[in-house]
Amino acid sequence: MSPQLVELYGFAGLDFVIVGTEVEAIDNRCMEDLLRAANAARTVPIVKLRRPDPVLVSETMNFGAAMIMVPHVTSGPQLEQLVAATRFEPHGTRGECPVGRYTGYGTIHLDDSRAAANTTSSIIPIIEDRAALDHLDEIAAVDGVDIIEVGPYDLSRSLGDAGQAYNSPAVMDAIDAIVAAARRRGKAVKAPLWLTAETDSPSKMISWQIDQLVERGVTLLYGIEVWVLAEFARTLMPLRRVRVRSDEESAAIEAAAEAAPAGGRPPARTPRVNSAKTSRAKASRAKANGAKANGAKANGAKANGAKANGAGRPSAAPARSRR
């Protein structure tokens, strides 16, 4: 992720962008630049933290994050501590600074910044552990939380169906329970959309996920940036005259490699392309040779003409005698 991409997403009309620090190499300085880009493009910046740490929550709020996604939330009391880290005394544990970025470096009065922080819901807990499923009602009941998120991959791992995400019946049952608890407390549910490398039709996979999640009551959806960019890059491959080998081609190439003697040259990757290159090279050489031959013939004709012209020229007239 870069500030340019964040701006692009905002200008394209996205309601929010997620600055992920859980697995991405994003430090605090880079995070601030991404938040500034989101502010400039008028989209809501949401920061995803590395771990459920109240200190990280306060720091990230001070940098100017509008909302914070916190992974591995498993209980109500834990979530209450995270919410308190977004708020100032007497409602929370966050320390104040009159010249912090969240105060516009001193251009916003502390009373105004305090009132805004203490009345805004900024924490989005991510439910991705089996333990959290036993405490859904107390998690949904925490004041200062408006959105609850589903973490499908970690949740499938925790439920004993690792890597299956929305393909896991246990995960889909858990989503039903999360949505039910959220509805009882008037909260929204958010979930990511995923693409996998073995997907033969990304559009069908995304459509299927949307249908499944919306049917269950999920109201906020978003795409993972790296998968979107990777899929777009794959669609550009034909423009570089690169194609994916068929199963028959791969089998033939592997068989030829096994049959080749040790130290022998490997078979050509794409015979068709190499053949085309050979034909173009032959045509170019033939054209060049033809041009040289025509030039020589023309020069010969010129020389013969000069010779013929010299032979047919009349002799000089004899000198006239003087009288």
TORDRENVEX-736856 format. One record per residue (C-alpha): residue in three letters; x, y, z; residue number from 1. Coordinates in pm, 1 decimal, always signed. Last residue first. Example, Ala and Ser with C-alpha at 12.3 -4.5 7.8 and 13.67 -1.06 7.14 Angstrom:
REM TORDRENVEX-736856
+------+----------+----------+----------+-----+
! rest !        u !        v !        w !  nr !
+------+----------+----------+----------+-----+
!  SER !  +1367.0 !   -106.0 !   +714.0 !   2 !
!  ALA !  +1230.0 !   -450.0 !   +780.0 !   1 !
+------+----------+----------+----------+-----+
This chain:
REM TORDRENVEX-736856
+------+----------+----------+----------+-----+
! rest !        u !        v !        w !  nr !
+------+----------+----------+----------+-----+
!  ARG !  +4513.4 !  +2897.4 !  -9554.7 ! 323 !
!  ARG !  +4469.6 !  +2725.0 !  -9228.0 ! 322 !
!  SER !  +4367.5 !  +2358.7 !  -9222.6 ! 321 !
!  ARG !  +4055.4 !  +2248.2 !  -9032.2 ! 320 !
!  ALA !  +4113.9 !  +2000.1 !  -8756.8 ! 319 !
!  PRO !  +3942.6 !  +1666.0 !  -8796.7 ! 318 !
!  ALA !  +3603.5 !  +1619.1 !  -8615.1 ! 317 !
!  ALA !  +3622.0 !  +1416.8 !  -8293.6 ! 316 !
!  SER !  +3514.4 !  +1054.7 !  -8317.7 ! 315 !
!  PRO !  +3144.1 !   +958.6 !  -8279.4 ! 314 !
!  ARG !  +3019.0 !   +806.5 !  -7946.8 ! 313 !
!  GLY !  +2886.8 !   +450.4 !  -7986.0 ! 312 !
!  ALA !  +3157.8 !   +270.5 !  -7791.4 ! 311 !
!  GLY !  +3144.9 !   +512.2 !  -7494.6 ! 310 !
!  ASN !  +2769.5 !   +489.3 !  -7460.6 ! 309 !
!  ALA !  +2787.6 !   +112.1 !  -7461.1 ! 308 !
!  LYS !  +3048.0 !   +113.9 !  -7191.5 ! 307 !
!  ALA !  +2853.0 !   +358.7 !  -6977.5 ! 306 !
!  GLY !  +2542.1 !   +152.6 !  -7025.5 ! 305 !
!  ASN !  +2722.2 !   -159.7 !  -6924.2 ! 304 !
!  ALA !  +2838.1 !    +10.5 !  -6606.1 ! 303 !
!  LYS !  +2489.3 !   +133.0 !  -6522.2 ! 302 !
!  ALA !  +2340.4 !   -207.1 !  -6585.0 ! 301 !
!  GLY !  +2596.9 !   -361.4 !  -6360.5 ! 300 !
!  ASN !  +2512.1 !   -111.5 !  -6085.2 ! 299 !
!  ALA !  +2144.0 !   -196.8 !  -6118.9 ! 298 !
!  LYS !  +2220.4 !   -564.4 !  -6098.5 ! 297 !
!  ALA !  +2432.8 !   -510.7 !  -5789.1 ! 296 !
!  GLY !  +2158.1 !   -308.9 !  -5622.2 ! 295 !
!  ASN !  +1900.5 !   -568.3 !  -5709.1 ! 294 !
!  ALA !  +2117.4 !   -838.7 !  -5557.9 ! 293 !
!  LYS !  +2169.7 !   -638.6 !  -5237.1 ! 292 !
!  ALA !  +1796.1 !   -571.6 !  -5199.1 ! 291 !
!  GLY !  +1719.8 !   -937.4 !  -5253.3 ! 290 !
!  ASN !  +1969.8 !  -1036.4 !  -4986.8 ! 289 !
!  ALA !  +1805.7 !   -797.6 !  -4738.3 ! 288 !
!  LYS !  +1458.6 !   -928.9 !  -4816.7 ! 287 !
!  ALA !  +1573.5 !  -1287.1 !  -4778.9 ! 286 !
!  ARG !  +1739.2 !  -1208.2 !  -4445.3 ! 285 !
!  SER !  +1423.8 !  -1040.1 !  -4309.8 ! 284 !
!  ALA !  +1203.0 !  -1326.8 !  -4426.7 ! 283 !
!  LYS !  +1431.5 !  -1581.3 !  -4262.4 ! 282 !
!  ALA !  +1425.9 !  -1386.9 !  -3931.1 ! 281 !
!  ARG !  +1047.1 !  -1357.5 !  -3939.1 ! 280 !
!  SER !  +1013.0 !  -1729.8 !  -4000.4 ! 279 !
!  THR !  +1252.1 !  -1811.9 !  -3715.2 ! 278 !
!  LYS !  +1062.9 !  -1582.9 !  -3472.5 ! 277 !
!  ALA !   +735.0 !  -1748.6 !  -3565.1 ! 276 !
!  SER !   +884.4 !  -2090.7 !  -3504.4 ! 275 !
!  ASN !  +1010.5 !  -1974.8 !  -3162.5 ! 274 !
!  VAL !   +660.0 !  -1850.5 !  -3072.7 ! 273 !
!  ARG !   +501.9 !  -2179.8 !  -3173.2 ! 272 !
!  PRO !   +765.0 !  -2387.4 !  -3001.3 ! 271 !
!  THR !   +690.5 !  -2224.5 !  -2663.4 ! 270 !
!  ARG !   +927.1 !  -2328.9 !  -2387.2 ! 269 !
!  ALA !  +1195.1 !  -2477.5 !  -2614.3 ! 268 !
!  PRO !  +1328.0 !  -2809.6 !  -2492.2 ! 267 !
!  PRO !  +1621.4 !  -2811.0 !  -2252.7 ! 266 !
!  ARG !  +1969.0 !  -2849.6 !  -2401.0 ! 265 !
!  GLY !  +2149.8 !  -3167.0 !  -2304.7 ! 264 !
!  GLY !  +2374.0 !  -3184.4 !  -2000.4 ! 263 !
!  ALA !  +2251.4 !  -3531.8 !  -1916.5 ! 262 !
!  PRO !  +2069.8 !  -3680.8 !  -2211.4 ! 261 !
!  ALA !  +1709.2 !  -3569.5 !  -2281.7 ! 260 !
!  ALA !  +1436.0 !  -3824.6 !  -2207.2 ! 259 !
!  GLU !  +1336.6 !  -3668.2 !  -1874.2 ! 258 !
!  ALA !  +1324.1 !  -3319.8 !  -2027.2 ! 257 !
!  ALA !  +1118.5 !  -3445.5 !  -2319.5 ! 256 !
!  ALA !   +865.9 !  -3603.9 !  -2083.3 ! 255 !
!  GLU !   +839.5 !  -3283.5 !  -1879.9 ! 254 !
!  ILE !   +784.9 !  -3078.7 !  -2195.4 ! 253 !
!  ALA !   +517.9 !  -3318.8 !  -2322.7 ! 252 !
!  ALA !   +333.5 !  -3318.3 !  -1988.0 ! 251 !
!  SER !   +336.9 !  -2938.8 !  -1970.7 ! 250 !
!  GLU !   +208.0 !  -2912.5 !  -2325.3 ! 249 !
!  GLU !    -76.3 !  -3159.6 !  -2259.8 ! 248 !
!  ASP !   -178.7 !  -2980.2 !  -1937.5 ! 247 !
!  SER !   -202.9 !  -2654.4 !  -2128.8 ! 246 !
!  ARG !    +64.3 !  -2392.6 !  -2080.4 ! 245 !
!  VAL !    -43.9 !  -2048.0 !  -1966.0 ! 244 !
!  ARG !     +7.1 !  -1776.3 !  -2222.2 ! 243 !
!  VAL !   +252.7 !  -1493.8 !  -2258.5 ! 242 !
!  ARG !   +223.4 !  -1264.7 !  -2557.6 ! 241 !
!  ARG !   +289.0 !   -962.9 !  -2330.5 ! 240 !
!  LEU !    -71.3 !   -849.2 !  -2374.1 ! 239 !
!  PRO !   -177.8 !  -1202.0 !  -2281.1 ! 238 !
!  MET !    -38.2 !  -1142.3 !  -1927.8 ! 237 !
!  LEU !   -257.0 !   -839.3 !  -1854.3 ! 236 !
!  THR !   -538.4 !  -1044.6 !  -1696.8 ! 235 !
!  ARG !   -289.7 !  -1186.6 !  -1446.1 ! 234 !
!  ALA !   -196.2 !   -836.0 !  -1333.8 ! 233 !
!  PHE !   -560.0 !   -758.6 !  -1256.6 ! 232 !
!  GLU !   -584.1 !  -1076.4 !  -1048.6 ! 231 !
!  ALA !   -273.4 !   -981.8 !   -852.1 ! 230 !
!  LEU !   -401.7 !   -628.5 !   -794.2 ! 229 !
!  VAL !   -735.2 !   -752.1 !   -655.2 ! 228 !
!  TRP !   -565.1 !  -1017.6 !   -443.4 ! 227 !
!  VAL !   -322.0 !   -762.7 !   -297.8 ! 226 !
!  GLU !   -600.2 !   -516.4 !   -215.7 ! 225 !
!  ILE !   -827.2 !   -745.2 !    -12.4 ! 224 !
!  GLY !  -1186.7 !   -660.2 !    -97.0 ! 223 !
!  TYR !  -1448.0 !   -509.7 !   +136.2 ! 222 !
!  LEU !  -1794.5 !   -592.9 !   +267.2 ! 221 !
!  LEU !  -2027.3 !   -424.6 !   +518.3 ! 220 !
!  THR !  -2384.3 !   -547.3 !   +582.0 ! 219 !
!  VAL !  -2342.1 !   -913.2 !   +678.3 ! 218 !
!  GLY !  -2693.7 !  -1048.7 !   +737.3 ! 217 !
!  ARG !  -2669.9 !  -1415.5 !   +643.9 ! 216 !
!  GLU !  -2799.3 !  -1360.9 !   +289.7 ! 215 !
!  VAL !  -2545.5 !  -1079.3 !   +252.8 ! 214 !
!  LEU !  -2264.0 !  -1320.7 !   +335.9 ! 213 !
!  GLN !  -2361.5 !  -1605.2 !   +103.2 ! 212 !
!  ASP !  -2452.2 !  -1380.7 !   -191.9 ! 211 !
!  ILE !  -2134.9 !  -1174.5 !   -154.7 ! 210 !
!  GLN !  -1921.7 !  -1487.9 !   -134.9 ! 209 !
!  TRP !  -2080.1 !  -1633.9 !   -448.8 ! 208 !
!  SER !  -2033.1 !  -1308.0 !   -638.7 ! 207 !
!  ILE !  -1665.7 !  -1294.1 !   -536.1 ! 206 !
!  MET !  -1605.3 !  -1651.7 !   -651.9 ! 205 !
!  LYS !  -1794.9 !  -1596.8 !   -978.0 ! 204 !
!  SER !  -1595.4 !  -1282.0 !  -1054.5 ! 203 !
!  PRO !  -1266.0 !  -1452.9 !   -972.2 ! 202 !
!  SER !  -1331.1 !  -1735.8 !  -1222.0 ! 201 !
!  ASP !  -1072.6 !  -2016.5 !  -1233.1 ! 200 !
!  THR !   -974.6 !  -1971.4 !   -868.1 ! 199 !
!  GLU !   -661.2 !  -2169.3 !   -783.7 ! 198 !
!  ALA !   -473.9 !  -1862.9 !   -656.8 ! 197 !
!  THR !   -747.5 !  -1770.8 !   -409.9 ! 196 !
!  LEU !   -965.7 !  -1462.5 !   -397.6 ! 195 !
!  TRP !  -1121.2 !  -1329.9 !    -78.4 ! 194 !
!  LEU !  -1395.0 !  -1090.2 !    +31.4 ! 193 !
!  PRO !  -1364.2 !   -941.8 !   +380.5 ! 192 !
!  ALA !  -1639.0 !   -922.5 !   +645.5 ! 191 !
!  LYS !  -1829.2 !   -653.5 !   +839.8 ! 190 !
!  VAL !  -2121.8 !   -693.7 !  +1080.1 ! 189 !
!  ALA !  -2338.1 !   -404.8 !  +1204.9 ! 188 !
!  LYS !  -2453.5 !   -358.3 !  +1565.5 ! 187 !
!  GLY !  -2805.2 !   -306.6 !  +1701.2 ! 186 !
!  ARG !  -2747.8 !   -515.0 !  +2014.5 ! 185 !
!  ARG !  -2968.2 !   -811.7 !  +1921.8 ! 184 !
!  ARG !  -2852.2 !   -770.7 !  +1564.1 ! 183 !
!  ALA !  -2489.3 !   -817.8 !  +1662.4 ! 182 !
!  ALA !  -2563.1 !  -1141.9 !  +1849.1 ! 181 !
!  ALA !  -2752.8 !  -1282.9 !  +1549.9 ! 180 !
!  VAL !  -2482.3 !  -1174.6 !  +1305.5 ! 179 !
!  ILE !  -2210.6 !  -1345.5 !  +1512.4 ! 178 !
!  ALA !  -2415.2 !  -1667.1 !  +1543.8 ! 177 !
!  ASP !  -2481.1 !  -1683.8 !  +1167.5 ! 176 !
!  ILE !  -2112.6 !  -1613.6 !  +1105.9 ! 175 !
!  ALA !  -2024.7 !  -1907.4 !  +1332.2 ! 174 !
!  ASP !  -2249.3 !  -2135.7 !  +1126.2 ! 173 !
!  MET !  -2067.5 !  -2014.9 !   +812.7 ! 172 !
!  VAL !  -1732.9 !  -2088.1 !   +976.2 ! 171 !
!  ALA !  -1839.0 !  -2440.6 !  +1074.3 ! 170 !
!  PRO !  -1965.6 !  -2507.3 !   +720.2 ! 169 !
!  SER !  -1614.3 !  -2423.8 !   +591.1 ! 168 !
!  ASN !  -1598.7 !  -2292.5 !   +234.8 ! 167 !
!  TYR !  -1615.8 !  -1939.1 !   +373.5 ! 166 !
!  ALA !  -1267.7 !  -1971.2 !   +526.1 ! 165 !
!  GLN !  -1122.8 !  -2309.1 !   +425.6 ! 164 !
!  GLY !   -760.6 !  -2255.5 !   +522.9 ! 163 !
!  ALA !   -776.0 !  -2451.7 !   +847.1 ! 162 !
!  ASP !  -1092.2 !  -2646.6 !   +929.6 ! 161 !
!  GLY !  -1029.9 !  -2716.0 !  +1298.8 ! 160 !
!  LEU !  -1247.4 !  -2434.4 !  +1435.2 ! 159 !
!  SER !   -943.6 !  -2219.4 !  +1518.1 ! 158 !
!  ARG !   -815.6 !  -2257.8 !  +1162.1 ! 157 !
!  SER !  -1153.9 !  -2164.1 !  +1016.6 ! 156 !
!  LEU !  -1164.1 !  -1859.5 !  +1243.8 ! 155 !
!  ASP !   -813.7 !  -1757.6 !  +1141.4 ! 154 !
!  TYR !   -926.7 !  -1763.5 !   +779.2 ! 153 !
!  PRO !  -1270.9 !  -1606.6 !   +820.5 ! 152 !
!  GLY !  -1194.9 !  -1304.4 !  +1041.7 ! 151 !
!  VAL !  -1549.4 !  -1167.3 !  +1088.3 ! 150 !
!  GLU !  -1587.6 !   -806.0 !  +1198.0 ! 149 !
!  ILE !  -1811.3 !   -639.1 !  +1455.8 ! 148 !
!  ILE !  -1923.8 !   -280.3 !  +1401.8 ! 147 !
!  ASP !  -2080.3 !    -20.1 !  +1634.1 ! 146 !
!  VAL !  -1855.0 !    -53.6 !  +1938.8 ! 145 !
!  GLY !  -1839.3 !   +222.7 !  +2200.6 ! 144 !
!  ASP !  -2051.9 !    +40.5 !  +2455.4 ! 143 !
!  VAL !  -1980.8 !   -331.3 !  +2484.6 ! 142 !
!  ALA !  -2295.0 !   -544.4 !  +2434.5 ! 141 !
!  ALA !  -2172.5 !   -717.9 !  +2117.7 ! 140 !
!  ILE !  -1874.8 !   -861.8 !  +2306.7 ! 139 !
!  GLU !  -2097.2 !   -973.4 !  +2594.4 ! 138 !
!  ASP !  -2334.9 !  -1149.0 !  +2353.9 ! 137 !
!  LEU !  -2056.0 !  -1310.0 !  +2152.3 ! 136 !
!  HIS !  -1878.4 !  -1463.2 !  +2451.4 ! 135 !
!  ASP !  -1869.9 !  -1837.5 !  +2368.3 ! 134 !
!  LEU !  -1791.4 !  -1762.3 !  +2003.8 ! 133 !
!  ALA !  -1486.1 !  -1562.7 !  +2113.3 ! 132 !
!  ALA !  -1309.2 !  -1877.5 !  +2237.4 ! 131 !
!  ARG !  -1327.4 !  -2033.8 !  +1888.8 ! 130 !
!  ASP !  -1113.2 !  -1751.2 !  +1756.7 ! 129 !
!  GLU !  -1149.9 !  -1508.6 !  +1465.3 ! 128 !
!  ILE !  -1393.5 !  -1239.3 !  +1578.6 ! 127 !
!  ILE !  -1238.4 !   -905.7 !  +1484.2 ! 126 !
!  PRO !  -1326.9 !   -614.8 !  +1712.4 ! 125 !
!  ILE !  -1394.4 !   -279.3 !  +1541.0 ! 124 !
!  ILE !  -1302.3 !     +8.1 !  +1776.3 ! 123 !
!  SER !  -1375.9 !   +375.1 !  +1701.3 ! 122 !
!  SER !  -1720.6 !   +455.0 !  +1839.7 ! 121 !
!  THR !  -1722.1 !   +830.2 !  +1892.5 ! 120 !
!  THR !  -1851.3 !  +1016.7 !  +2200.7 ! 119 !
!  ASN !  -1533.4 !  +1033.6 !  +2408.0 ! 118 !
!  ALA !  -1310.1 !  +1107.6 !  +2108.2 ! 117 !
!  ALA !  -1520.6 !  +1401.9 !  +1985.9 ! 116 !
!  ALA !  -1555.2 !  +1553.9 !  +2332.9 ! 115 !
!  ARG !  -1181.3 !  +1529.3 !  +2395.3 ! 114 !
!  SER !  -1095.4 !  +1686.7 !  +2058.6 ! 113 !
!  ASP !  -1333.6 !  +1975.8 !  +2129.2 ! 112 !
!  ASP !  -1212.9 !  +2034.8 !  +2485.7 ! 111 !
!  LEU !   -851.5 !  +2014.9 !  +2365.5 ! 110 !
!  HIS !   -907.1 !  +2303.6 !  +2121.9 ! 109 !
!  ILE !   -820.4 !  +2229.9 !  +1761.1 ! 108 !
!  THR !   -527.2 !  +2422.3 !  +1606.0 ! 107 !
!  GLY !   -276.7 !  +2255.3 !  +1838.4 ! 106 !
!  TYR !   -111.6 !  +2017.9 !  +1594.9 ! 105 !
!  GLY !   -447.9 !  +1953.9 !  +1425.3 ! 104 !
!  THR !   -570.0 !  +1811.6 !  +1755.9 ! 103 !
!  TYR !   -545.2 !  +1449.2 !  +1631.7 ! 102 !
!  ARG !   -194.0 !  +1528.2 !  +1509.1 ! 101 !
!  GLY !    -80.5 !  +1598.9 !  +1862.2 ! 100 !
!  VAL !     -9.5 !  +1952.3 !  +1985.2 !  99 !
!  PRO !   -229.2 !  +1964.9 !  +2298.2 !  98 !
!  CYS !   -138.5 !  +1608.6 !  +2402.4 !  97 !
!  GLU !   -380.9 !  +1394.0 !  +2599.9 !  96 !
!  GLY !   -331.7 !  +1044.0 !  +2742.2 !  95 !
!  ARG !   -583.0 !   +769.4 !  +2670.8 !  94 !
!  THR !   -724.5 !   +580.9 !  +2970.0 !  93 !
!  GLY !  -1096.8 !   +625.6 !  +2923.2 !  92 !
!  HIS !  -1424.0 !   +789.5 !  +3018.2 !  91 !
!  PRO !  -1302.6 !  +1039.7 !  +3279.0 !  90 !
!  GLU !  -1056.4 !  +1091.2 !  +3123.9 !  89 !
!  PHE !   -984.8 !  +1042.6 !  +2753.7 !  88 !
!  ARG !  -1108.0 !   +781.6 !  +2508.8 !  87 !
!  THR !   -956.6 !   +544.4 !  +2251.6 !  86 !
!  ALA !   -777.9 !   +331.6 !  +2514.9 !  85 !
!  ALA !  -1111.9 !   +281.8 !  +2692.5 !  84 !
!  VAL !  -1240.9 !    +95.2 !  +2383.8 !  83 !
!  LEU !   -951.8 !   -150.5 !  +2406.0 !  82 !
!  GLN !  -1010.1 !   -205.9 !  +2777.8 !  81 !
!  GLU !  -1381.3 !   -272.0 !  +2712.4 !  80 !
!  LEU !  -1290.4 !   -525.0 !  +2443.0 !  79 !
!  GLN !  -1088.9 !   -732.8 !  +2690.5 !  78 !
!  PRO !  -1377.2 !   -720.4 !  +2938.4 !  77 !
!  GLY !  -1624.3 !   -840.2 !  +2669.4 !  76 !
!  SER !  -1423.2 !  -1139.7 !  +2552.2 !  75 !
!  THR !  -1229.4 !  -1298.2 !  +2262.5 !  74 !
!  VAL !  -1083.5 !  -1017.5 !  +2051.9 !  73 !
!  HIS !   -826.7 !  -1177.6 !  +1822.8 !  72 !
!  PRO !   -757.9 !   -884.5 !  +1589.7 !  71 !
!  VAL !   -835.8 !   -514.9 !  +1654.6 !  70 !
!  MET !   -967.6 !   -297.6 !  +1371.9 !  69 !
!  ILE !   -922.8 !    +72.5 !  +1447.6 !  68 !
!  MET !  -1130.2 !   +370.9 !  +1336.2 !  67 !
!  ALA !  -1061.0 !   +733.2 !  +1241.1 !  66 !
!  ALA !   -684.8 !   +699.5 !  +1265.9 !  65 !
!  GLY !   -511.5 !  +1033.0 !  +1334.5 !  64 !
!  PHE !   -165.3 !   +943.2 !  +1466.8 !  63 !
!  ASN !   -298.6 !   +988.5 !  +1821.8 !  62 !
!  MET !   -558.2 !   +718.4 !  +1755.1 !  61 !
!  THR !   -277.3 !   +483.6 !  +1655.2 !  60 !
!  GLU !    -87.3 !   +551.2 !  +1975.0 !  59 !
!  SER !   -396.2 !   +493.3 !  +2190.5 !  58 !
!  VAL !   -476.7 !   +159.6 !  +2020.9 !  57 !
!  LEU !   -116.2 !    +42.0 !  +2031.9 !  56 !
!  VAL !   -117.2 !    +96.3 !  +2408.0 !  55 !
!  PRO !   -449.4 !    -90.6 !  +2440.5 !  54 !
!  ASP !   -295.7 !   -401.4 !  +2274.9 !  53 !
!  PRO !   -510.1 !   -648.1 !  +2078.4 !  52 !
!  ARG !   -240.7 !   -742.0 !  +1824.2 !  51 !
!  ARG !    -95.4 !   -627.3 !  +1492.5 !  50 !
!  LEU !   -345.4 !   -346.5 !  +1441.5 !  49 !
!  LYS !   -577.5 !   -281.9 !  +1146.1 !  48 !
!  VAL !   -608.6 !    +90.2 !  +1076.7 !  47 !
!  ILE !   -928.2 !   +233.6 !   +925.9 !  46 !
!  PRO !   -898.0 !   +548.2 !   +713.6 !  45 !
!  VAL !  -1231.7 !   +703.2 !   +606.6 !  44 !
!  THR !  -1225.2 !   +853.7 !   +255.6 !  43 !
!  ARG !  -1201.8 !  +1221.3 !   +171.2 !  42 !
!  ALA !   -909.2 !  +1197.5 !    -74.0 !  41 !
!  ALA !   -695.6 !  +1431.7 !   +137.7 !  40 !
!  ASN !   -790.6 !  +1249.3 !   +458.5 !  39 !
!  ALA !   -699.6 !   +915.1 !   +302.7 !  38 !
!  ALA !   -363.9 !  +1051.0 !   +187.7 !  37 !
!  ARG !   -296.2 !  +1189.3 !   +536.7 !  36 !
!  LEU !   -374.1 !   +848.3 !   +689.1 !  35 !
!  LEU !   -131.2 !   +680.9 !   +448.7 !  34 !
!  ASP !   +141.4 !   +930.3 !   +541.5 !  33 !
!  GLU !    +77.0 !   +870.6 !   +912.1 !  32 !
!  MET !   +104.1 !   +494.4 !   +863.0 !  31 !
!  CYS !   +439.1 !   +532.0 !   +687.1 !  30 !
!  ARG !   +574.5 !   +717.2 !   +989.3 !  29 !
!  ASN !   +428.6 !   +456.6 !  +1226.6 !  28 !
!  ASP !   +577.2 !   +156.4 !  +1047.6 !  27 !
!  ILE !   +410.9 !    -53.0 !   +778.9 !  26 !
!  ALA !   +564.1 !   -390.9 !   +691.7 !  25 !
!  GLU !   +234.6 !   -572.8 !   +629.4 !  24 !
!  VAL !   +113.3 !   -862.4 !   +846.7 !  23 !
!  GLU !    -90.4 !   -687.1 !  +1116.6 !  22 !
!  THR !    -26.7 !   -331.1 !   +996.8 !  21 !
!  GLY !   -316.3 !   -309.3 !   +752.9 !  20 !
!  VAL !   -431.1 !    +37.0 !   +649.3 !  19 !
!  ILE !   -793.6 !    -25.1 !   +554.3 !  18 !
!  VAL !   -967.8 !   +216.9 !   +318.0 !  17 !
!  PHE !  -1319.6 !   +354.4 !   +357.8 !  16 !
!  ASP !  -1625.6 !   +466.2 !   +161.6 !  15 !
!  LEU !  -1462.1 !   +400.2 !   -175.3 !  14 !
!  GLY !  -1539.7 !   +670.6 !   -431.7 !  13 !
!  ALA !  -1266.5 !   +631.9 !   -692.3 !  12 !
!  PHE !  -1104.5 !   +946.5 !   -549.4 !  11 !
!  GLY !  -1065.5 !   +766.7 !   -216.6 !  10 !
!  TYR !   -922.8 !   +452.9 !   -372.5 !   9 !
!  LEU !   -679.5 !   +661.0 !   -578.2 !   8 !
!  GLU !   -569.0 !   +856.4 !   -273.1 !   7 !
!  VAL !   -495.2 !   +532.3 !    -88.2 !   6 !
!  LEU !   -308.9 !   +404.6 !   -393.8 !   5 !
!  GLN !    -91.8 !   +718.3 !   -409.3 !   4 !
!  PRO !    -22.2 !   +704.5 !    -35.0 !   3 !
!  SER !   +117.4 !   +350.9 !    -83.2 !   2 !
!  MET !     +0.0 !     +0.0 !     +0.0 !   1 !
+------+----------+----------+----------+-----+
